[in-house]
Every structure is written in structure tokens, then in C-alpha cells.
Amino acid sequence: MVDSGTVSNDSSSLGSVLDNYNSMVSGVSSSWKGTSHDSFESKANEFVSSFRGSITTQMNSFANACALLKEYIDKKNTLATVESNYYQAINNNDRENQAVFANDITTLRDSLNTLKGQIESQLSAASSPKLEATQLSSSIATNYAGTTAAGTTAGQNPDLIYSSSNPGYVFPFAKGVDAPVTSHVGYRDAPTAGASTNHQGTDIAAANGSEIHAIASGTVVTAGEFGGYGNCVRIQQDDGNLTYYGHCSNVDYFSEGDRVNAGDVIGNVGSTGVSTGPHLHLEIRGADYEENGTLLDSEEIFSDCWPV
């Protein structure tokens, strides 16, 4: 259980960590070599201040959700007891208590529905502090780290393609790989028996064996045979999205639970599962996919950098 005191202490500790980070940034900026040398420190300060407030607010929202959840569990246990008493009253033909228990059941169920909505609201306001930290790091690295000779940002692999409109995202194939789209997200005519007409990902054709790069950092959920996807790597990304890399010929680079960084090679192009030829099925399920069926379109994510 997380109470307000724990949140206060955690927030204070978090503030100290960010202050230490800010001091480190000050030291780095004095010797920074790059086009944004003059503004790097001030921009980092802005990020630190902004994210400290954001993370503290999220932690408090999560604490509220925990308190509401405890109340929800207590009421649900009470409801189970009242329902048991209600059925006992029916068996005993005790109409007076039967009516009382029936009224209590209605009141408790209404209260549970209200609490459920309040919990969902608080959780919605409490996104992951780890995500915020990742965004902070990505934003500074992408926007304020200065450029290098190859026209890439410091710390980036010059052989990979980075999205400027979606910091932290890397195109799944390296520069020079021919990667045309052969099937878009959405409804389509099934290209072969067993293929879906409601296509949930983007099919990207590439030569058999081409290396597939993780488009974002996260943790491997599965790496192996996965139904019609054939050999498939699924990665739970730090931003909450769950990405499928389907029809691979080889997925032996990482195992379940392994940490993967954006740009890491996680498989090779193949034609396993329900497939008509070598390609990558890139499917990005939003964090609310289970509730709302949200899919992200990789063509939109990489619209600023898709190779021609």
C-alpha cells in the first residue's frame, strides 16, 4: 500500500536525484563539443524542473489509486458477505431481512462501480515515471546533444534511421535496405489462405535474412513461434506499446525477459507462419489495445524518415 507519506518521501528522494543530475549536467556543459553548447545546460534545467513536477503528480495519482483500490476490495468482501446473508434469508423465507440485504447489495454494487471509475481515472493520470525518465533522456539526447560529422546526433548509430518527429524510435531496417510497404494497416483482401482481412500491422518487404532492428526500447515478451505470425518477437516498449515483429527467419538474439534497446538487432527477415514471401510484419499495439483495440501505424511514426 502506498500512502501520502511514502509518496512525499519518494518525491523528495526523486528531487534529490534530479538535482544531482542537474549538477552533473552543469559539469558536462562546460566541456561540451557541439552546436548546442550554449543552450544545453539551460535546456537540461528546464527538463529537470518540468519532469520533477510531472513525476510527483503521477506518484500522488498512483497513491490515490492504491487507496481507492483498498476501499474497493473491502467493499467487495462486504458485498460477498451480504449476498451470502441474502441467499440465507431466501432459504429461511425471511422476507424482512431479505429486503434489507437486497437494498444493501444494490448500494454496495453502485459504490463499487463508482470506485472503479475513480480508480481508472487516477491510474490514467499516473503514467510511468520510468517512461518520463526515458522521455527526458531521449529528448536531451535528440534535441540538445549536438550533431556529428555524419549528420547524425551524438550517440546515434550512423547506419540507422532515426525519427525526429517521434524521439526514441528507430526505423526497423538500416540505411540502404530496400523496404517498400506491401500491405497497410486496416482492411484488405486476404493475400493467402489463413491471412487476416483486418490487417493489424504494416508489411514491409525486404530481402530474406535482412537484419531487423527494435524500433524502440523495451523488454522481450516472447521470441519464437507464435501462431500465424510464424517466428515472432514481441517487445513491451517503455512507452507502453506492445510491438510484434512477425514472420522472421531467425529470432535467436534475445529471450523472454531480456532488455532491448532501440536499434538492437532482434531478428532476421523471413517468411514463416502465414506469409506469401519474405517480409516483416510490424504491428504496434497501443497501451490501451485490450480495452479499445488501439493500433499505431508505423507509416505515420516513420513518415519523416521512411527510406525512399
N, C-alpha and C positions, 0 to 999 in steps of 0.2 A: 504494500500500500504506500502511495506517495502522498505525504501531507504537505501543507504550505510551508512548514519549517524546512522540510527536506528540499523543497524546490528553492527556497530562499538561499539555503546553503549551497546548493548546486549552482545557482545563478551567480552567487558570489565567487565561487571557485572558477566558474566559466569566465567571469570578468577578469580574474587574475591571469588566467591562461591567455586570454586575448590581449591583455596589457603586456604580458611578456612577449607575445608575438609582435606587438606593435614596436616594442623596444628593439627586437631583432630586425624588424623592417628598417628602423632608423639607421641601424648599423650597416645594413646591406646597401641602403640607398646611397651612402656616401661614396661607395666604390663601384656603383652600378654602371655597366657599359651598355648603353642602348639609347634609342631615340627618345624614350620617355623618362630619362634620368631625373629631370627637374620635377616632374609631377608624380613620380612613383610613390614617394613617401606620403604625400597628401592624399593620394587616391587610396592607398592602403589604410590610412587613418579613417577615411570615410567609410570604407567597407567594414572595418572593425567596429566602429560605432553603430553602424546600421544593423549588422548581424547580431551584435550583442543584444540589442533591444528585441530583435525578431526572435532569437532563440529563447530568451527569458519569457516572452509572451507565450511561445509554444509550450514551454515546460509547464507553465501555470495552467494552460488549457488541458494538458495531459493529466495534471494532478486533479483538476476538476472532474475529468472523465473517470479517473480511478475512484474518486469519492462517490460519484453517481452510480458507478458500476457496483460498488459495495452495497449501496442502498437498493439497487435493482435486485441483487442476489438475495438480500434479506427479505424483500417483499415477495420474491418468487418462492422462497421457502415457506413464508407465511401463507401464500396462496395454496401451496400443496397441502398444508395442514387444514386450512379452511375447506378445501374441496373434499378432503377425506371426511371431515365432520359433516359436510353437506350430504354425502352419499350415505353416511351412517344414519343421519336423520331420516333419509328416504326409507332406508331399511326398517327403521323403528316407527315409521308412519308419524314422525314428529313434525307436523306441519308448521308449527310456530317457529321452531329453530331452523327448519328447512328454509323458511322465508328469510330469516336473519342471515343465514350463511349465504344464500343466493345473492342477497344485496351486498354482502362483504366481498363476494367473488367478483361482482361487477365493478365495484370500487377499486379493488386491487388490480384487476386487468387494465382498467383505464389508467391507473397510476403507472403501471409497467410500460404501457405504450408511450406515455408522456416522458418517462425516464429514458426510454430507448431513443426517442428523438433528441433529447438533451445530450445524451452520451455521443450520439453520432455527430451532433453539432460541435461539441468540444473536440472530438477526435479530428474533425475536419479542419479545425483551427490549429491543430497540433501536428504539423508535418515534422519530418525527421530532422533533428539538429545535425545529424551526420550529413544529411543532404545539404543543409545550409552551409556547413563547413566545406563540403565538396564544391558547391557553387562559388563560395568565396575564393577558394584556391584556384578554381578554373577561371574565374573572372579576372583575377590578378594576372595569372599566367598568360591568358589570352590577350588581354587588353593593355597591360602595363609592363610587360617584361621586355619590350624592345624587340627589334627584328634582327635576324641574322643574315648572312650573305646570300643564302639561297632564297630569300624572300619568305622564309618560314619564321615562326615565333620561337624564341629561345626555349629549348626543352622539347620541341616537337621533332618528330622523325621526318626528314625532308622527303622520304619516299612515300609518305602517306598523305591523304587528303583530309583536311580539317574543315568543319563547318564553322563559318564565322557568325552565322545567324543563330546557331544552337551550340554555344560553347560546351566543350566536353565530348562532342560527338565526332566520330571519325568514320569516313566512308569505308565500307566493308572490303574494298579492294584497293591495292596500292596503285600509284600513278603508273600509267602505261598499260593497265589491264583493260581490255575492251569489255565494257559492262553495260550492254543495252538492256532496257526493260522489255520483257516479253509478255508479262501479264501484270495488270494493275490490281490494286485493292478494290474489291467490290464484286458485283455480279458479272458473270461471264458464262460463255458456253464451255462446258466441261471439255478440256483438251484430250482426255483419255478416260477410259472406264475407271471409276472409283474416285476421280478428281472432283473437288467441290465446285459448285456453280457460284457459291458465295465465297469468293477468294479473300482470305483474311490477311494476305501479305502481298509483297511485291516479288515477282520472279525476275531475277537478274541473270541473264545468260553469261557464262564465262567458260573458258577452256577447262576441260577436265583436269583436276589436280591444282587449280589456282588456289593460292592461299586466301583464306577468309579471315578478316580481322574483326575483332569485337568492336562494335560501333560505340560502346560506352562502357564505363567501368561497372563492375558488379560481382556477383557470386554465382558460380555454376550450380544450377538446379539439377540438370541431367545432362549426360553426354553419352549417347548411344542410340540404339534402335528405338524409334518412337512412332509406331503405327505407320500411317500413310506418309509421315514426314521422312521416313527412312532413317538414316543416321542423322541425328539431330542434336544440336547443343542448345540448351535453354539457359539463359542468364537472367537472374533477377538483378536489374540495374539499381544503382544507388538512387536514381530519381523515381523509383517505384515501378517503372515499366518492366514487363517481362518479355524478353526478346527470343524468338525462335530462329535458329539458323538450320534450315532443313535440306534434305537430300544430299548430304555430304558423302564423300567417298571415305573420308578419314576424320575421326573426332577424338583421336588419342592424345591430344595435347593437354587437356585438363580433365579432372574428375569432379564428381559431385562435392560441393563444399569449397572448392578451390576459389581463391580470389583472382579475378581477371581485371586487367587494366585496359582502358580504351586503346585500341591499336594492336593488342596482343593477337597473335595468330591462334585461332581456336578450331580450325578445321580446314578441309580442302573441298573444293567443288566436286560434286559427283552427280549421280542420277539414281540414287537409292530411293526406296519407297515408291509412291505413286508419282511417276515422273516420265516426261517424254524426251528428256535429254539433259545433258549437264547444265545445271544452273543452281543458283542459291535462292531458296525461298526465305525471304527476310520478313518476318512477322513481328510487329511490335504491339503488344497488348498493353493498354493503359493501366494505371494503378487501380482504376475502378472497373476493370473489364468484367469481373464476376458479377457486379451489380448492374452495370449499364452497357456492357459489350463494347466499350470504347477501344478503337483501333487507331494507331498513329500511322500515317502514311510516310514511308521513308523517302518517297519522291519529294515530299514537302520539306522534310527535315534537311535533306541534302540539295534542295533546289538551288542553293547559291554555289554549289561546288561539284555537282554531278558531272563526271567527265564526259566530254563530247567525243 
